[in-house]
């Protein structure tokens, strides 16, 4: 049975009021190494009326660049739907492998906008950089000041004591490096030694951390508006400076020596502080920025290992280590003032 037919059969179990369900225009969306992502059109009859909707399927792959829980991603999206943080509407979460071979969820597609960073350095997007940066870090501030308890996320995400945020995250990603590296990583190991010797102060508040908030993971238009924040699969509770530091990782400057390829680090931090109501202590932010360089390298190394072992031979698994491992080492040296 085709994937389209299997999706239609699953939707029928979720929409008992619908008949004549058809799934067509199914196509794989490139990118995204922790989920297989497809777009498709769902058509059906309901009370005699013809209806259709553009939807997204996010399915676990055989081997992933990062190991994440799909329920956490699903609930993070759902918590922010309809808020000042724009996200797509979540429809169904399926944690069983039976319907489509692997767990998955289905969401509404936000149509008509772009996510590819390369477009930003071309017309007609060039004039939008200032406004886009304002929106980008304003939204990140909105995420930082959101109450995880009020959003219902503490029931699906492990809590963490403020003083343990740094050690939990560093320990996790250091273990990924220990497990997956296939060659020596002297620059990253030096950074880890520095991070352990110079821990940051605990945050004043525990926040929801998106985990991968960067240029390339949101939908934008030519006017500098953001219509959807994507890829919440690494969401967790922690220090809000972790997200800000990830957004300032030099690999996300795309060779432009600007935060996210858009504006200066100082301006990005200023917008985030104004939006979040929090103060980005320079020393703590430096720690989290360097940590995120280590985290980035761990992700690229893990991707390479999955490719080498043959668990996932999708091109997206081999491109990040090929393109970014050297760049990430250089980013570490830059943040440490050694480049």
C-alpha positions in Angstrom: 0.0 0.0 0.0 1.3 3.5 -0.9 2.2 6.0 1.7 -0.6 8.2 0.5 -3.1 5.4 1.1 -1.7 4.7 4.5 -2.0 8.3 5.5 -5.6 8.4 4.3 -6.4 5.3 6.3 -4.9 6.9 9.4 -6.7 10.2 8.9 -10.0 8.3 8.6 -9.5 7.0 12.1 -9.1 10.6 13.4 -11.9 12.1 11.4 -15.0 9.8 11.7 -17.2 12.5 10.3 -15.3 12.6 7.0 -15.7 10.4 3.9 -14.1 10.0 0.5 -10.7 10.9 2.1 -7.9 11.4 -0.5 -4.3 12.2 0.1 -2.4 13.6 -2.9 0.5 15.9 -3.9 2.7 14.1 -1.4 6.3 15.3 -1.6 9.3 15.1 0.6 10.7 18.4 1.9 14.5 18.5 1.8 16.4 19.3 5.0 15.5 18.3 8.5 17.7 15.5 9.7 15.8 14.5 12.9 12.5 14.0 11.1 11.3 13.0 7.7 9.1 15.8 6.5 6.4 15.6 3.8 3.8 18.0 2.6 0.5 16.8 1.1 -3.0 17.8 0.3 -5.9 16.2 2.2 -9.3 16.2 0.6 -12.6 14.9 2.0 -16.4 15.1 2.1 -18.0 16.3 5.3 -21.8 16.6 5.6 -22.0 16.8 1.9 -19.4 19.6 1.5 -16.1 19.2 -0.2 -13.1 20.3 1.9 -9.3 20.2 1.5 -6.3 21.3 3.5 -2.5 21.5 3.1 -0.8 19.4 5.8 2.6 18.4 6.9 3.7 15.0 8.0 6.7 14.7 10.4 7.9 11.1 10.7 10.8 9.6 12.6 13.6 8.4 10.3 15.4 5.0 10.7 18.4 6.9 12.2 18.4 10.5 13.2 20.9 13.3 13.5 19.6 13.9 17.0 17.5 11.6 19.2 14.4 13.5 20.4 10.9 12.8 21.7 8.2 13.6 19.2 5.7 14.3 22.0 7.9 17.1 23.3 8.0 18.7 19.9 4.3 18.2 19.4 3.4 19.7 22.8 5.8 22.7 22.4 4.1 23.6 19.1 0.7 23.2 20.6 1.5 25.3 23.6 2.3 28.3 21.5 -0.4 28.0 18.8 -2.4 31.2 18.7 0.1 33.1 20.8 2.6 35.9 19.9 5.0 33.1 18.9 3.7 32.0 15.5 3.6 28.2 15.0 1.6 25.8 12.8 -1.4 24.1 14.2 -0.8 20.6 15.5 -3.5 18.0 14.5 -2.6 14.4 15.4 0.3 12.8 17.3 0.9 9.0 16.7 3.5 7.3 18.9 2.9 3.9 17.5 4.9 2.6 14.6 2.0 0.6 13.2 0.2 3.1 10.9 3.3 4.5 9.0 6.2 2.3 10.2 7.6 5.0 12.5 6.0 7.4 15.0 4.9 10.7 13.5 2.6 13.7 13.8 0.5 15.7 11.3 0.2 19.5 11.3 -1.3 22.2 9.2 1.0 23.7 6.7 1.7 27.5 6.7 1.8 28.2 3.0 3.4 30.9 0.9 6.5 31.7 2.8 10.2 30.8 2.8 12.7 29.3 5.2 15.9 29.0 3.2 18.6 31.4 4.5 20.2 31.6 1.1 17.3 33.6 -0.1 17.9 36.4 2.4 21.1 37.5 0.7 19.2 38.2 -2.6 16.5 40.6 -3.8 13.8 41.1 -2.8 14.8 40.1 0.7 17.8 42.3 1.3 15.9 45.4 2.5 14.1 43.3 5.1 17.0 42.3 7.3 16.5 45.0 10.0 12.9 44.2 10.5 13.4 40.5 10.2 16.1 40.7 13.0 13.7 42.7 15.1 11.0 40.1 14.7 13.5 37.2 15.1 14.9 38.2 18.5 11.6 39.6 19.7 10.0 36.2 19.2 12.9 34.5 21.0 12.3 36.9 23.9 8.6 35.9 23.9 9.7 32.3 24.2 12.1 33.1 27.0 9.4 34.9 29.1 6.7 32.3 28.6 5.7 30.4 31.7 6.3 26.7 31.1 3.9 25.8 33.9 1.1 27.9 32.5 1.8 26.3 29.1 1.5 22.8 30.5 5.0 21.9 29.4 6.3 20.8 32.8 4.3 17.6 32.5 6.1 16.5 29.3 9.6 18.0 29.8 12.0 17.0 32.6 12.5 19.9 35.1 15.9 21.1 36.0 17.3 23.1 39.0 18.7 26.5 38.0 22.2 25.5 39.1 22.1 22.4 37.1 21.2 23.8 33.7 24.7 24.2 32.4 26.1 20.8 33.7 23.1 18.8 32.4 23.4 20.3 28.8 27.2 20.1 28.7 27.2 16.6 30.0 24.6 15.4 27.5 26.4 16.8 24.4 29.8 15.8 25.7 28.5 12.2 25.9 27.3 12.5 22.3 30.8 13.4 21.3 32.2 10.6 23.4 29.9 8.1 21.7 30.0 9.3 18.1 33.4 11.0 17.3 35.4 9.1 14.7 38.5 11.3 14.9 40.2 13.5 17.5 38.5 16.8 18.3 41.2 18.8 20.1 39.6 22.3 19.7 36.2 21.1 21.0 37.8 19.2 23.9 39.7 22.4 24.9 36.4 24.3 24.8 34.8 21.7 27.0 37.6 21.9 29.6 37.2 25.7 29.7 33.4 25.4 30.0 33.7 23.0 33.0 36.3 25.2 34.7 34.2 28.4 34.3 30.5 27.6 34.8 27.9 30.3 34.3 25.8 31.7 37.2 22.4 30.0 37.5 19.5 31.7 35.7 17.0 33.7 37.6 14.2 31.8 36.0 13.8 28.4 34.2 12.4 28.9 30.7 11.4 26.9 27.7 14.4 26.6 25.4 13.6 26.0 21.8 17.0 24.4 21.2 17.5 25.2 17.5 16.3 28.8 17.1 18.3 30.2 14.2 18.0 31.7 10.8 16.7 28.8 8.6 14.1 27.5 11.2 11.4 30.1 10.7 9.1 31.1 7.8 9.6 34.6 6.5 8.4 36.9 3.8 9.9 39.8 1.8 8.7 42.4 4.3 10.6 40.9 7.2 7.7 39.3 8.9 8.0 35.8 10.5 5.0 33.5 10.1 6.1 30.3 11.7 8.8 29.1 14.1 9.7 25.6 13.1 11.8 22.6 14.4 11.1 22.4 18.1 12.4 18.8 18.4 15.2 19.9 20.8 12.9 21.9 23.1 13.5 21.5 26.8 13.4 23.4 30.1 16.6 25.3 31.0 18.5 28.6 31.0 16.9 31.1 28.5 20.5 32.3 27.6 21.0 28.9 26.0 18.7 29.8 23.1 20.2 33.3 22.8 23.7 31.8 22.7 22.6 29.3 19.9 21.3 32.2 17.8 24.7 33.8 18.2 26.7 30.8 17.2 29.1 32.1 14.5 28.2 29.3 12.1 24.8 30.9 11.8 26.3 34.1 10.5 26.6 32.5 7.1 29.9 34.1 6.5 28.6 37.6 7.1 30.0 38.2 10.6 26.5 39.2 11.8 24.2 37.5 14.2 22.0 35.2 12.1 23.6 36.8 9.1 21.3 39.8 9.8 22.6 42.4 12.4 25.3 42.9 15.0 25.3 40.7 18.1 24.8 43.7 20.3 21.6 44.7 18.5 20.3 41.1 18.6 20.9 40.9 22.3 19.3 44.3 22.9 16.1 43.3 21.1 16.0 40.0 23.1 16.5 41.8 26.4 13.7 44.3 25.6 11.3 41.5 24.6 12.1 39.0 27.3 12.5 41.5 30.2 15.7 39.6 31.1 19.2 40.8 31.3 21.9 38.9 29.3 24.9 38.9 31.6 27.9 39.1 29.2 29.9 36.4 31.0 27.0 34.0 31.1 26.1 34.7 27.5 29.7 34.1 26.5 29.6 30.7 28.2 26.3 29.7 26.5 27.6 30.9 23.1 30.7 28.7 23.5 28.6 25.8 24.8 26.4 26.1 21.7 29.5 25.8 19.5 30.3 22.5 21.3 26.7 21.4 20.9 26.8 22.2 17.2 29.9 20.1 16.7 28.3 17.3 18.6 25.3 17.4 16.2 27.6 17.4 13.1 29.7 14.5 14.5 26.5 12.5 15.3 25.3 13.1 11.8 28.6 11.8 10.3 28.4 8.7 12.5 24.9 7.9 11.4 26.1 8.1 7.8 29.3 6.1 8.3 27.4 3.4 10.1 24.8 3.2 7.3 21.9 3.8 9.6 20.7 6.8 7.5 22.1 7.4 4.0 20.0 10.5 3.3 22.2 13.3 1.9 21.2 15.6 4.7 23.1 13.4 7.1 26.4 13.8 5.4 26.2 17.4 4.3 26.4 19.1 7.8 29.6 17.4 8.9 31.1 18.0 5.4 30.1 21.7 5.4 30.2 22.6 9.1 32.8 20.7 11.1 35.7 22.9 10.2 33.5 26.0 10.4 32.4 25.0 13.9 36.0 24.6 15.1 36.7 28.0 13.8 33.6 29.3 15.5 34.9 27.9 18.8 38.2 29.6 18.3 36.5 32.9 17.5 34.3 32.8 20.6 37.4 32.0 22.7 39.3 34.8 21.2 41.9 32.4 19.6 41.1 32.8 15.9 
